[in-house]
Amino acid sequence: MKLTDKIHLLKIDFEITLSPGRKLPRFVNVLMIIDDNITLIDTGVKGTEKIIFDYIKKQGRHHSDIQKIILSHSHPDHIGSAAKIKELTGCKVFTHEHEKEWIENIDKQYQERPVPGFFSLVDKPVVVDELIQDNQRMRTGNGLSLRFIKASGHSKGCLNILFEED
């Protein structure tokens, strides 16, 4: 869904298997900033890259236009497809320093936070290329200016993102 000229939102439905025959319906949002390149904010669960790439194609673009993935936090429904997207596009991955360890070491995340169905939600760990600091600003291609606000609580280094022009 197109929210503004450059900001798009994909609602990704998925299920968590609690026990045989018992599933919990859930959803996660993936934001896309589409300008001269593409920036993803979160990547949804494992396998979501197909949905993201199909949406990008419908916008007349190619998934190779993805230059950045910003992971708002390390929970499996937000990082699930990050490794696959990075592998297929060569993009860079950004997050806050307090999220890095769980993104790069999903076994440790699972040991410390055993979510049902964890490994069905996350493809594999992904290397973080750059760390984001509280109150840092970043430009996307020729487009938007983002300001990151650390909002611990949901996770140790959870980031809120302010789209300053919008």
N, C-alpha and C positions, 0 to 999 in steps of 0.2 A: 504494500500500500504506500502510495506517495504521500508523505506528510507535508513537505515543502518542495521547492524546486530541486533541492539537492539531498534532502533527507528522506529515506525510505525505511519502512518498518515491515519486517516479516514476522508473523506470529507462527511459531513452530509447535504443533501439537505432538505430544509423545506420551508414553505410559511407563510407569514404574511397576514392575512385577513385585508384589509383596509376598505372594505365595502362589502355588499352582492354582489357577483359576481366579485369582484375586489381583486385579490391576488397578492402579491409581492413575486416572487421567490427569495430565499436567500440560502446561505450555510454557514456552520461553520466547522472549522477543530478541530478534537480531536486528540491529540498526545498520543501515548502509548509507554512507555519504558518497554520492556519485557526482563527481565533477571531472576534472581532466584525468583523475585516476579514481580508484575506489578505496575507501576505508571502511572496514567492518568493525562494528562494536559488538563483541561477543560472536560466537559461532554456533550456538545451539548444541544439540546432542550429536553423538556419533551418527554419521550418514547425512547430516544436514547440508553438507557441501553440495549435494545434488540439487536440493531445493534452492539454495543460494545461487548456484551457477545458472539454473534455469531462469530464475528471476532476472539475473544480470543479462542473460541472453535476450529476454523479452524487452529489456531496456535498450537494446541495440548495442550492447557492449559485450566484452569477452572477459572470462574470469581471470585472464592474465593481466587485466587492468587493476586487480587488487594489489595495492602497494603496502597496506598496513592492516594489521588486526590489533585492535585495542581490547584487551580482556579486562572487563570491569571488576571481576573477581574470579576466584579459582574454582567455584563450584562446578560439578560435572556437566550440568545442563548449559553452562556458558562457555566451557572450553572443549566440549566433546569433539568438534570437528576441526579444531585449530591446527593440529599436526598435519592432517590430510590437506587442508587448504594451503598451509605453508609449503608443504611438499610439492603441490601441483602448481603453485604460483611463484614461489620464491620470495614472497612478501616478508616483511618484518613484523615481529610480535612485540607488543608493548603491554606493560602492566605495572602496578605498584610493587615496590620491593617486598612488602609483606605477603604478597600473593605468589611470588616467583617460585618458592620452594614447592608448594603444592601443585603448581602447573608443570614444573619440570620433573616432579617425582610423584606420580599418581598413586603408587603403592603406599607411600608415606601418607598421602591424603586419605586413602581408604582406611589405613590402620588408625588414624587419628579421628576420622569422621566416617564411619562405615554406613554409607547410604545404601539402602536396598537397591540391587540392580546396578551398582556403581559402574562395573566394567561393561555393561551393555550401553551405558550413556557416554563413555569416554573412549575414543579410538585408541589414543596412546599419548604419552607425555610430549610436550613441545618445548623447545628451547626458547626462552625469552631473549630477545635481542637488545631491548632498551627498557630502562626503568623510568616510570613516571613519578614525579614528585607532587606533593600537595601544592595546589595553586599554580602549577605549571600550565603554560599555554602551548598549543600546537596548531599549526595550520594544515589543512588537508588540501593537497594539490594547489589549485588556484582558488580554492573555495573558502570554506568556513574556518573560523578561528574557534578552537575548543579550549575550554579552561577546565582543569581537573580539580575536583574537590574531594579530598580523602574523607570518607564517611564510615569509619570503623563501626562495627556493630553487626551487620549482616555477615561480614567476614573481617579479618584483621586489617586488610588494606583496600577494602571496597572503595571504588571510585564513582563519584557522581560526575556527570559531564554536562557542562553548560555550553550550549551553542550560542555564542555571544551575539552573532548577527540576527539570530531568530529569537 
